[in-house]
Amino acid sequence: MGTAGKGYLLTERLRVALLSYRSKPTCGGQGVYLRHISRELVALGHHVEVFSGQPYPELEDGVILNKVPSLDLYRDDDPFRTPKREEYRDWIDRLEYITMRLGGFPEPLTFSLRAYRELKKRIGDFDVVHDNQTLGYGLLGIKRHFPVVGTIHHPISVDRRIELANATGWRKLSLRRWYGFVRMQSRVAPRLNPILTVSESSLLDIHRDFNVPQSAMRLVPLGVDTRYFHPRPDLPRRPGSIIAVASADSPMKGVSVLLRSVAKLATERDVHLTVVSKPSPDGPTERLVGELSLHDRVRFVHGISDQELAELIATSEIAVVPSLYEGFSLPAVEHMACGTPLVASRTGALPEVVGDAAVLVTPGDTEELTAVLRRLLDSPEERAELSRKGHERVMERYAWPAVARRTVEVYREAIAAHAAR
């Protein structure tokens, strides 16, 4: 158990193992969270090692990456691939492939089993293990040897509910198979204590869907990297430009609603939408762009650096978070940090995150979103006021160093509880 029983002073250096079953660095909250929290923990003087499956994260100096390779069945250039015989290393690999072929998503389970195997070799090397929303059965084995802190940005049961509501026929059956891992997560989550979550909305959803006692959860909002995400008064905004950072093909992110709004606006004015995402070739989003005749009005960008993303946001006239649900929404905070006027859905944690620094609209309501975008495009005064309020809110509430300090407090709580047991 290492030195977990010593009763740490608040200033004592901790040895932290951070777990993340996939850590895509340029989109999706898990990889972004991992990069920033690990950097700030090291800045506070702690030793941090990341254990991750593919896609691997981009980490900053001082953070150690331990690769925990999967079969990488969902790689961008070859999704749902069939591995060659020589790629199989053990029974976990075979379990991963069979689960995928049966329509399930195996990575949370199989990564947790591999992480358990790796950490069993290193008992004594870490004071605390921090899981980034894997919630696989392997954590229950890890918990026998280390204090374990979990982060749940929001319960994936919410994604499941929304996608099933938007599906019909065989698609509904395939989604039920795909989201089979949610049952495992709902069994593991109540056995972790403490759990970090990012908003009051997520806390209530986790309590409802995963039966985690509210007393076991600690609220620690996400932060924004203001080294990159800040206003750029020296760069002109592009007239008529709208930006959204969202997974293009996920119904929960509401990109289809935004596309329909832009199509309506495009009949009366010169507007252009940038979506920071990579849609599937000939997938639902690409097809909708074609149906709406928006090829000359919409562009998709992906794989860009934080610097490029921040400049893209800061030079847009309006940012939109059109989601049907959000457990936090780091893009919303990044938009506000850049001083870009924000329109966001009135759902999940978004009202809590943005306060009065954004215009809230009914999720899924194309007509209301269109009317608000039209009004803001015609009102530089309202845009300037939203820009000011958004930037001020970020500076007051969201910064990664503060997130790291609060996270360390929760680590120490977990270490003390583990020692007492």
C-alpha positions as CSV (number, residue, x, y, z in Angstrom):
1,M,0.0,0.0,0.0
2,G,3.0,2.3,-0.3
3,T,2.9,5.1,2.3
4,A,-0.8,5.6,2.2
5,G,-1.1,5.0,6.0
6,K,1.3,7.7,7.1
7,G,-1.2,10.5,7.5
8,Y,0.0,13.1,5.1
9,L,0.8,16.7,5.8
10,L,-0.9,19.0,3.4
11,T,2.4,19.9,1.8
12,E,3.7,16.4,1.3
13,R,4.4,15.2,-2.2
14,L,2.0,12.6,-3.6
15,R,2.6,9.8,-6.1
16,V,-0.5,9.7,-8.4
17,A,-1.5,7.2,-11.0
18,L,-4.0,8.7,-13.4
19,L,-6.1,6.2,-15.5
20,S,-7.9,6.9,-18.7
21,Y,-9.1,4.2,-21.1
22,R,-8.9,6.6,-24.1
23,S,-7.4,10.1,-24.2
24,K,-7.9,11.7,-27.6
25,P,-6.0,15.0,-27.2
26,T,-7.9,17.3,-29.6
27,C,-11.5,16.6,-28.9
28,G,-13.6,15.0,-26.2
29,G,-13.4,15.9,-22.6
30,Q,-11.3,13.0,-21.3
31,G,-8.1,13.7,-23.0
32,V,-8.3,17.4,-22.4
33,Y,-9.0,16.9,-18.7
34,L,-6.1,14.5,-18.4
35,R,-3.6,16.8,-20.0
36,H,-4.5,19.8,-17.9
37,I,-5.0,18.1,-14.5
38,S,-1.7,16.2,-14.8
39,R,0.2,19.3,-15.7
40,E,-1.2,21.3,-12.8
41,L,-0.6,18.4,-10.3
42,V,3.1,18.3,-11.4
43,A,3.2,22.1,-11.0
44,L,2.1,21.6,-7.4
45,G,5.1,19.3,-6.9
46,H,3.4,15.9,-7.1
47,H,4.7,12.9,-9.1
48,V,2.2,11.9,-11.8
49,E,2.1,8.9,-14.1
50,V,-0.7,8.4,-16.7
51,F,-1.9,5.0,-17.7
52,S,-3.9,5.2,-21.0
53,G,-5.1,3.2,-23.9
54,Q,-5.3,4.5,-27.4
55,P,-5.6,7.2,-28.6
56,Y,-2.8,8.3,-26.3
57,P,-2.9,11.7,-24.7
58,E,-0.6,14.7,-25.3
59,L,1.1,15.3,-22.0
60,E,3.4,18.1,-20.9
61,D,6.8,18.0,-19.4
62,G,7.1,16.2,-16.1
63,V,4.2,13.8,-16.6
64,I,5.1,10.2,-17.3
65,L,3.0,8.2,-19.9
66,N,2.6,4.5,-19.4
67,K,0.9,3.1,-22.5
68,V,-1.6,0.4,-21.9
69,P,-2.3,-0.8,-25.5
70,S,-5.7,-2.2,-26.5
71,L,-6.4,-3.7,-29.9
72,D,-7.3,-0.1,-31.0
73,L,-10.5,-1.3,-32.6
74,Y,-11.9,2.2,-33.2
75,R,-9.0,4.0,-34.7
76,D,-10.0,6.9,-37.0
77,D,-8.6,5.4,-40.1
78,D,-9.9,1.8,-39.6
79,P,-12.9,1.7,-37.2
80,F,-14.3,-1.7,-36.2
81,R,-11.3,-3.4,-37.7
82,T,-10.4,-7.1,-37.6
83,P,-7.0,-7.6,-36.0
84,K,-4.4,-9.9,-37.4
85,R,-3.9,-13.2,-35.5
86,E,-0.4,-12.1,-34.3
87,E,-1.9,-9.0,-32.6
88,Y,-3.7,-11.0,-29.9
89,R,-1.6,-11.1,-26.8
90,D,-3.9,-12.7,-24.2
91,W,-7.5,-13.4,-23.1
92,I,-8.3,-9.7,-22.6
93,D,-7.6,-9.0,-26.2
94,R,-9.9,-11.9,-27.3
95,L,-12.6,-10.6,-24.9
96,E,-12.2,-7.1,-26.4
97,Y,-12.6,-8.3,-30.0
98,I,-15.5,-10.7,-29.2
99,T,-17.4,-7.9,-27.3
100,M,-17.0,-5.5,-30.3
101,R,-18.2,-8.2,-32.8
102,L,-21.3,-8.7,-30.6
103,G,-22.1,-5.0,-30.8
104,G,-20.8,-3.9,-27.4
105,F,-18.2,-1.3,-26.5
106,P,-15.5,-3.2,-24.6
107,E,-12.9,-0.6,-23.8
108,P,-13.9,0.5,-20.2
109,L,-13.9,-3.1,-19.1
110,T,-10.8,-4.3,-20.9
111,F,-8.8,-1.2,-20.0
112,S,-9.7,-1.6,-16.3
113,L,-8.5,-5.2,-16.4
114,R,-5.2,-4.3,-18.1
115,A,-4.7,-1.4,-15.6
116,Y,-5.3,-3.8,-12.7
117,R,-2.7,-6.1,-14.1
118,E,-0.2,-3.2,-14.5
119,L,-0.8,-1.7,-11.1
120,K,-0.5,-5.1,-9.3
121,K,3.1,-5.0,-10.4
122,R,3.7,-1.6,-8.8
123,I,2.2,-1.9,-5.3
124,G,4.2,0.6,-3.2
125,D,4.8,3.0,-6.1
126,F,1.7,5.1,-5.8
127,D,-0.2,6.8,-3.0
128,V,-3.5,7.2,-4.9
129,V,-5.1,6.0,-8.1
130,H,-7.4,8.4,-9.9
131,D,-9.7,6.9,-12.5
132,N,-11.0,9.2,-15.3
133,Q,-14.5,7.8,-16.0
134,T,-13.5,4.2,-16.8
135,L,-15.6,2.7,-14.0
136,G,-14.6,-0.9,-15.0
137,Y,-14.6,-4.0,-12.9
138,G,-10.8,-3.9,-12.8
139,L,-11.0,-0.9,-10.4
140,L,-12.5,-3.1,-7.7
141,G,-9.2,-5.1,-7.8
142,I,-7.1,-2.0,-7.8
143,K,-9.1,-0.8,-4.8
144,R,-7.8,-3.6,-2.7
145,H,-4.3,-2.3,-3.0
146,F,-4.6,1.5,-3.4
147,P,-6.9,4.4,-2.5
148,V,-9.0,5.0,-5.6
149,V,-10.6,8.3,-6.5
150,G,-13.1,8.4,-9.5
151,T,-14.0,11.2,-11.8
152,I,-17.4,11.1,-13.5
153,H,-17.9,14.1,-15.7
154,H,-21.5,12.9,-16.2
155,P,-23.1,9.4,-16.2
156,I,-23.0,7.8,-19.7
157,S,-26.6,6.6,-18.9
158,V,-27.7,10.1,-20.0
159,D,-26.0,9.7,-23.4
160,R,-27.7,6.3,-23.7
161,R,-31.1,7.7,-22.9
162,I,-30.8,10.5,-25.4
163,E,-29.5,8.4,-28.2
164,L,-32.2,5.7,-27.7
165,A,-34.9,8.4,-27.8
166,N,-33.5,9.5,-31.2
167,A,-33.2,6.0,-32.6
168,T,-35.7,3.6,-34.3
169,G,-35.8,0.0,-35.5
170,W,-32.5,-1.9,-35.6
171,R,-30.6,1.2,-34.6
172,K,-32.3,1.1,-31.2
173,L,-31.2,-2.5,-30.7
174,S,-27.7,-1.9,-31.7
175,L,-27.5,1.1,-29.3
176,R,-28.7,-1.1,-26.4
177,R,-25.8,-3.5,-27.1
178,W,-23.3,-0.7,-27.5
179,Y,-24.2,0.9,-24.2
180,G,-24.1,-2.4,-22.3
181,F,-21.1,-1.2,-20.4
182,V,-23.2,1.3,-18.6
183,R,-24.6,-1.4,-16.4
184,M,-21.1,-2.2,-15.2
185,Q,-20.4,1.4,-14.5
186,S,-23.6,1.7,-12.5
187,R,-22.3,-1.2,-10.3
188,V,-18.7,0.0,-9.9
189,A,-19.5,3.7,-9.2
190,P,-21.3,3.2,-5.9
191,R,-18.3,1.3,-4.6
192,L,-15.9,4.2,-5.2
193,N,-15.6,6.9,-2.5
194,P,-14.9,9.7,-3.0
195,I,-16.0,10.6,-6.6
196,L,-15.2,13.9,-8.3
197,T,-17.8,15.5,-10.5
198,V,-17.9,18.8,-12.3
199,S,-21.4,20.3,-11.6
200,E,-24.4,20.1,-9.4
201,S,-26.4,18.9,-12.4
202,S,-24.0,16.0,-12.9
203,L,-24.0,15.2,-9.2
204,L,-27.7,14.8,-9.2
205,D,-27.7,12.7,-12.4
206,I,-25.0,10.4,-10.9
207,H,-27.0,10.0,-7.8
208,R,-30.1,9.2,-9.7
209,D,-28.7,6.9,-12.4
210,F,-25.7,5.3,-10.7
211,N,-27.1,5.3,-7.1
212,V,-24.0,7.0,-5.7
213,P,-24.7,8.7,-2.4
214,Q,-24.4,12.5,-2.6
215,S,-22.3,12.4,0.5
216,A,-19.7,10.3,-1.5
217,M,-19.3,13.0,-4.2
218,R,-17.1,16.1,-4.3
219,L,-17.9,19.0,-6.7
220,V,-14.8,20.3,-8.5
221,P,-15.6,22.2,-11.7
222,L,-13.3,21.9,-14.7
223,G,-10.8,24.7,-15.6
224,V,-9.7,26.4,-18.8
225,D,-6.1,27.0,-20.0
226,T,-6.0,30.8,-20.1
227,R,-2.5,30.7,-21.6
228,Y,-4.3,30.0,-24.9
229,F,-8.0,30.8,-24.3
230,H,-8.2,34.5,-23.9
231,P,-9.5,37.5,-25.9
232,R,-7.5,38.6,-29.0
233,P,-8.3,42.3,-29.4
234,D,-5.5,42.5,-32.0
235,L,-7.3,40.0,-34.3
236,P,-10.4,41.1,-36.1
237,R,-13.5,39.0,-35.8
238,R,-14.8,37.4,-39.1
239,P,-18.1,39.0,-40.0
240,G,-21.0,36.5,-39.9
241,S,-18.9,33.7,-38.3
242,I,-20.4,31.1,-36.0
243,I,-18.4,28.4,-34.2
244,A,-19.2,25.2,-32.4
245,V,-16.9,22.7,-30.8
246,A,-18.9,19.5,-30.7
247,S,-18.8,15.8,-31.8
248,A,-20.5,16.2,-35.2
249,D,-22.3,12.9,-35.4
250,S,-23.5,12.6,-31.8
251,P,-27.2,13.4,-31.5
252,M,-26.6,14.6,-27.9
253,K,-24.4,17.5,-29.2
254,G,-27.2,19.0,-31.2
255,V,-25.1,19.8,-34.3
256,S,-28.1,19.0,-36.6
257,V,-30.1,21.7,-34.9
258,L,-27.4,24.2,-35.5
259,L,-27.0,23.2,-39.1
260,R,-30.7,23.8,-39.7
261,S,-30.6,27.2,-38.0
262,V,-27.6,28.2,-40.2
263,A,-29.5,27.0,-43.3
264,K,-32.4,29.4,-42.4
265,L,-30.0,32.3,-41.7
266,A,-28.2,31.6,-45.0
267,T,-31.3,32.5,-47.0
268,E,-31.2,36.1,-45.8
269,R,-27.5,36.9,-44.9
270,D,-23.9,35.9,-45.3
271,V,-23.2,33.5,-42.5
272,H,-20.5,30.8,-42.1
273,L,-20.3,28.0,-39.6
274,T,-17.1,26.3,-38.4
275,V,-17.6,23.0,-36.5
276,V,-14.5,21.7,-34.7
277,S,-15.0,18.0,-35.2
278,K,-14.5,15.3,-37.8
279,P,-17.8,13.9,-39.1
280,S,-17.9,10.4,-40.4
281,P,-17.6,10.1,-44.2
282,D,-21.2,10.0,-45.6
283,G,-22.4,9.9,-42.0
284,P,-25.6,11.7,-40.8
285,T,-23.9,15.1,-40.4
286,E,-22.3,15.1,-43.9
287,R,-25.6,13.9,-45.4
288,L,-27.5,16.7,-43.7
289,V,-25.0,19.3,-44.9
290,G,-25.8,18.1,-48.4
291,E,-29.5,18.1,-47.9
292,L,-29.4,21.7,-46.6
293,S,-27.1,22.8,-49.5
294,L,-24.6,24.1,-46.9
295,H,-21.3,22.9,-48.4
296,D,-20.2,26.5,-49.1
297,R,-21.4,27.7,-45.7
298,V,-20.0,25.1,-43.3
299,R,-16.5,23.8,-42.7
300,F,-15.3,21.1,-40.3
301,V,-11.8,21.3,-38.8
302,H,-10.0,18.8,-36.6
303,G,-6.6,18.0,-35.2
304,I,-5.7,21.6,-34.5
305,S,-3.6,22.9,-31.6
306,D,-4.9,24.7,-28.6
307,Q,-3.4,27.9,-30.0
308,E,-5.2,27.5,-33.4
309,L,-8.4,26.5,-31.7
310,A,-8.3,29.5,-29.3
311,E,-7.6,31.9,-32.2
312,L,-10.5,30.4,-34.2
313,I,-12.9,30.9,-31.3
314,A,-11.6,34.4,-30.5
315,T,-12.1,35.6,-34.1
316,S,-15.7,34.2,-34.4
317,E,-18.6,36.6,-33.9
318,I,-20.8,34.0,-32.0
319,A,-20.1,30.6,-30.4
320,V,-22.9,28.0,-29.9
321,V,-23.2,25.0,-27.6
322,P,-26.4,23.5,-29.0
323,S,-26.3,20.3,-26.9
324,L,-29.3,18.4,-25.8
325,Y,-27.4,17.7,-22.6
326,E,-24.1,18.6,-21.0
327,G,-22.6,17.5,-17.7
328,F,-20.3,20.5,-17.7
329,S,-19.1,21.7,-21.2
330,L,-15.5,22.7,-21.3
331,P,-16.1,24.3,-24.8
332,A,-18.6,26.7,-23.2
333,V,-15.9,27.8,-20.7
334,E,-13.3,28.1,-23.5
335,H,-15.7,30.3,-25.6
336,M,-16.3,32.6,-22.6
337,A,-12.6,32.7,-21.8
338,C,-12.0,34.0,-25.4
339,G,-14.6,36.6,-25.0
340,T,-16.7,35.2,-27.8
341,P,-20.5,35.9,-27.3
342,L,-22.1,32.6,-26.4
343,V,-25.5,30.9,-27.1
344,A,-26.1,27.7,-25.1
345,S,-28.9,25.2,-24.6
346,R,-30.9,25.5,-21.4
347,T,-30.1,21.9,-20.3
348,G,-28.0,19.9,-17.9
349,A,-25.2,21.9,-16.3
350,L,-25.0,24.6,-19.0
351,P,-27.2,27.2,-17.1
352,E,-25.0,26.5,-14.0
353,V,-21.8,26.9,-16.0
354,V,-22.6,30.1,-18.0
355,G,-24.8,32.0,-15.5
356,D,-25.9,35.3,-17.1
357,A,-22.9,35.3,-19.5
358,A,-24.7,33.6,-22.4
359,V,-28.1,33.6,-24.1
360,L,-29.9,30.4,-23.2
361,V,-32.2,28.6,-25.7
362,T,-34.5,25.6,-25.6
363,P,-32.5,22.5,-26.6
364,G,-33.5,21.1,-30.0
365,D,-35.6,24.2,-30.9
366,T,-34.4,25.3,-34.3
367,E,-36.7,28.3,-34.6
368,E,-35.6,29.8,-31.2
369,L,-31.9,29.2,-32.0
370,T,-32.3,30.9,-35.4
371,A,-34.1,33.9,-33.8
372,V,-31.4,34.4,-31.2
373,L,-28.5,34.1,-33.7
374,R,-30.3,36.6,-36.0
375,R,-30.7,39.0,-33.1
376,L,-27.0,38.7,-32.0
377,L,-25.7,39.1,-35.6
378,D,-27.6,42.4,-35.8
379,S,-26.6,43.7,-32.3
380,P,-22.9,44.4,-31.8
381,E,-23.8,46.0,-28.5
382,E,-25.4,42.8,-27.1
383,R,-22.4,40.8,-28.4
384,A,-20.0,43.1,-26.6
385,E,-21.9,42.8,-23.3
386,L,-21.9,39.0,-23.6
387,S,-18.2,39.0,-24.4
388,R,-17.4,41.1,-21.3
389,K,-19.6,39.0,-19.0
390,G,-18.2,35.7,-20.3
391,H,-14.6,36.6,-19.8
392,E,-15.2,38.0,-16.3
393,R,-17.1,34.8,-15.3
394,V,-14.2,32.6,-16.4
395,M,-11.6,34.7,-14.5
396,E,-13.7,34.5,-11.4
397,R,-14.6,30.8,-11.4
398,Y,-12.6,28.5,-13.7
399,A,-8.8,28.0,-13.6
400,W,-6.8,24.8,-13.7
401,P,-4.5,25.5,-10.7
402,A,-7.5,25.8,-8.4
403,V,-9.0,22.6,-9.8
404,A,-5.7,20.8,-9.1
405,R,-5.5,22.1,-5.5
406,R,-9.0,21.0,-4.8
407,T,-8.3,17.6,-6.4
408,V,-5.3,17.0,-4.2
409,E,-7.6,17.7,-1.1
410,V,-9.8,14.9,-2.3
411,Y,-6.8,12.6,-2.8
412,R,-5.7,13.2,0.8
413,E,-9.2,12.4,2.0
414,A,-9.2,9.1,0.1
415,I,-5.7,8.2,1.4
416,A,-6.8,8.8,5.0
417,A,-10.0,6.8,4.5
418,H,-8.0,3.9,3.0
419,A,-5.5,3.9,5.8
420,A,-8.4,3.9,8.4
421,R,-9.9,0.8,6.7
